[in-house]
Amino acid sequence: MKRKILPLSMIFVLLLLAGCGGGQEQLSDADMATRVAQILTANPTATLDPALVTEEPEEPTPALDLQPLEETDEAPAAPVEAATATQVPTATEIPTSTPIPSATPLPTDTPEPTNTPEPTNPPPATDPRQTLGTPSSIDTMDNATTWGWPLGASEYTDIKFQDGMLYLSGLQDLAGWRFPLRDAATNMYIEMTVNTGECADRDSYGIMFRVPVFREADRGYLYEVSCDGYYKLWSWDGKAGENGKSTTLVWWAQPKGDAAGAINIGPDQVNRLGVKTQGDTITLYINGFLVHQIKDDSWPAGHFGVIVNPDGSEKYTVKIDDMRYWLLP
């Protein structure tokens, strides 16, 4: 099954950010040009449309401008930078207030968690939570005010708080994301604990990070974990060229070695995702296990948010129970 990904800049005033992309058919160059023209006519402020992207992953070449692309269930021999991407986010409603600086330090509020489930097994030695000490900030998802989350539905996502969790729903067979009102940072470890909900196959969820401009969210890295036990890392820039550009850094892969089996697979499972950024090094964690490390200097700093990416499930909803981050030297 093939799908395209399209991110959305922002729908809500100041806070709401959503991305989208998708589609099932492969298109010729002429069809791609026609589709882009149609989307730009329908959404005058749109900038990307992943319905037309063809992904040919191989060893990535880091660049300052990147964009998302077509997904397939067959992993390539090695990831590659996509030559052209044609993803266009839907029209963005730009907030009228001053944008958040992309270089300001993150706050250091540290509310005590109340919802995070206790691990049933001893944490692995690679678990950053065991070595980093007190987090710089924690959101236990009891309400929207701790980190300043947007509420309600956009065309592509819906967000609400219920039973001490953040419910993030994908309203279409497209990727979407939302961002809390947090400042940007360079070196940090971000972690979130989620319940996979009623998921299947490549229904996925994750963290978008190092997004340079809070109000636009059309550039940055995306780390996803799927219901069927795979993870993926990719980068994109909606400002690159006429149609944007996408690079796959890690194609859909399963944890190996000591981390084999780290992902709890299937519906209504709890997984703890983590991503550490230090300089140009990105390290991915699942349930405390280090699953991948890669160097890329495309995005040196930025904001972070959460992702939901349905793969056929109608209104796929992921339930986020806890998020926290540590500022690193």
N, C-alpha and C positions, 0 to 999 in steps of 0.2 A: 504494500500500500504506500503510495507517495502522497506527501503533504507539503505544502509550503507554509512558511512562517511570516507573518507581517506584524511588526510592532506598531504600537500607537503612541504618539507623543503624550499629550495630556487632554483629558476631557473635562476634568473638574477644575474649578478656579483654584490656582496655586498648588493644589495637592494631588489631584487625580491625574494619573498617567496610565495610559493603556496602549498596548501595541498589538498588531494583528498581522496575520499572514496566512495563507493557506491555499488550498486548491488541490484537485486530484489529477488534472490532465497535464501532459507535457505539451508545450506550445512552441511553434516555430518563432524565428526572430520577428517575422512580420506580425504574428499574433501577439507576441509580447509587446511590441510597440503599440499595437491597437489597444491592448488591455490597459497599458499605462496611460494612454491618452484618455480612455474612458474614465479611469479612476480620477485623473487630474481634473477632468471636466466636472465630475460629480462632487469632488472634494477639493475646492480651490486651494486649500492650504496643505493638502497632503504632500508627502515627500517620498513614500516608499510603497511598493506593492509586491509582496513575496509570492503572489499567485503565479508569477512568471519565472521564478528562479530555477536554475538548473545547478545543482551542486555536484562538484567533482572533487571530493576531498583528496588531498595529498599532503605532503609536509608543508605546513603553513609558512608564509613569509610575513613576519610582523610588519605592520604598517600603521600609519596614523589614522587611516580611514578604512572602516570595515562595515559589513552588513549581513543580515541573515539569509538563508537559502533553503532550497528544497530538502526535505528529509526522505530517506528511504529506510526500509528495514534491513537492507543489506549493507553491512559495514564495508567501506573501501579498504584497500590494502594499507593506505596511509592517508591522513588528512591532507587537504590541499586548499590553498586560497582560491576562492571562487573568482573566476575571471570577471563575470558581470552578475550583479544582483539587481532585481527590479522590484524590490519591496517598497511599498508606499504606505506609511501610516495614514490613518484617517485624519480628517481635519482636526486641528488642535485649537482648543480655546485657551488663549494665553492669559494668565492672570494679570491683573492690573497693578499689583503691588510689586515692590522691588524684589528681583530674584535673589535666591540664597547664594551667597558667594561660594564658588566651587573649591575654595582653598581654606575656608575657615575650619578650625578644629572642632571635632565632635564634642558634645557635652558629656559630662561625667556623672549624670544622675544614676543612681544604682538602687532602684526599688528591688525589694526582695521577691524572688519568684514564688508563686503559689500554685501554678498549674503543671509545671514540668514533671512528667512521670519519672520515677526513679528507675535507673537501669536495672535490669534483671540479672545481668552478668557483669563481672568485673570489667572496668574500662581498659582498653588496650594502652600500652605504653605510649602510643602515638597521639593519644587524645589531648588536644590543646587545653581543654577545659580543666584538666588535672594539673597543668603546669603554669597557666597564665595568671592565676590568682583571681582577685575580684574583678568582675567585668566593669567596663567603663559605663555601660548602660544596659538595662534589662527592660523588656516589655513582656509582661505575662499575659497580655491579650485579654485582660478583663474588660477593657473599653478602648475607645478610639483615641482618648486624650493623652495617654502617656507619651506616645511618639508622634501624635498628630496624624492619624491615618484618615484618608478620605472615605466617605461613606456613600452607599447607594450604587445604582447601576449606571453604566455607560452603555455604548452600543456593544461592547465586547466583553466586559467584565462586570461583576457585581461584588460588593464587599459589605459584610455586616459582622457584628460581634454577638456571639451567643454561647452560653454555657462555658464562659471563660476562654473562648477561642475566637480567632479571626477566621471567618468563612470567606474564601476567595473563590468565586465561580467564573468559569469560562462560558460565555453565553453563545459562542460560535465555535466551530472547529478551527480555531485560530489561537495563537499565543496572545496573552495579555498580561500586563503587569501594573502594579500600583506601588507608589513610593510614600514612605512616611516623611514627616517633616524633620529630617536629620541633616546635619551639616556634612560636608565632604571631608574625606580623610585620604591619606596616602597608604600608610602601613597599618593594617588592622586585621583582626580575625573576627568574622561574622558567622553566627551560628543560628539555626532555627530548627525547632522540633515540630514535626507535622504528623497529622493523621492522614493517610492517603485517601480516605473516603471510599465511595463506591467507584473504583477505577478499574480499568482494563487495558491490556496491551501497552501502548506508548503514551497513554495519558500521563502527563508529567507535571512537575512542580519544581520550584527552585528559587535561586537568588540571582538578581541582576546587580552588578556592582561596578565600581569605578566609572559611573556615569558622569561625564564632565559637567553637563548643564542640567540642573534640576528641572527647569521649566520645559525642557524639550525631550529629554530621555530618548534621544534617537542615536546614541552612541554608547558603547560600553561592552562589558563582558556578561555572558549569560551562562549560568551553571544549572543544569536540569538533571533530575533523577526521574525515571519512569516507573510506572506501576509494575512492569514486568522485569525490573531489576537491572536496568542499564543507567549509565550516566553519560553526560555530554557537556563539553565546554566549547563555546563559540563566541565570536566577537563581531560587532557590526558598527557601521557608520552610515547614517542616512544622508550625510552631506557629501559623500565621496562621489564625484562625477555627477552625471545626470540622473542615474537611477540608484545610486548607493552601491555599497560593496560589503560582502560578507566573507568571513574567514572561519573555517572550522578548525579549532585547535585540538580538540579531542572528539573523535567520532563516537557514536554510541558504543560503549564498552562496558564490560562487567568487571568488578573488582577481582584482582588476582593475588596470588601469593598469600601472605598472612591476612590480607583483607578479603579473601574469597568468601562469599556468602555474607558480606557485611550489610547488604541491602535486605531489609525485610520486604518480601515480594507479595504483591496482591492487594486486595481491598482491605480497608480498615486496619492497616498496619501503621506502626509508629516508626519514623525514621528521623534521625538528627543529622542535618546537612551542615557542613562547615566549609568556609573558604578563607584562606589566609593570603594576604598580599603583603609582600615585603620587597620594595624596589620593583624589579622586573620579574620576580618569582611569584607564581601563583600555585598554591597547594590546596588540593581538594580533599575533603574528609567526608566519610559517611559513618555515622554512629561511632565516632572517635577514631576510626581506622583511616590511615592515609592511603588514598586510592590512586592519586596522580599528582605529579608535580611538573610544571612546565614554565619556561621563561618566555615572556612576551612583554614588550614595552609600549604597546599601542596606546594604552590609557594609563597614565601615571597616577591618577587620583580621581576621586569623585564620590557620588552619592550611591545609595543602594536601595533595593526594593525587592518585592516578591513576584514570582511568576506562576501562572497557571497555563497549561497548554493541552487542551483536550485533543484526543486522537480518535474521535468517533463517539465517545460517551456524551450524551446530551446533557448540557449544563454541568460539566464535570466540576466538582467542588472539592477543594483541598482545605483541610482544617489546620490552621497554624496555632499551636498551643503556646509557643514561647519563642522569642527572638532576643539575642543579646550580642554585644560586640565588645572587643578589647582593643584599645589603641595601643599600637606597638611602636617601639623606638625606630 
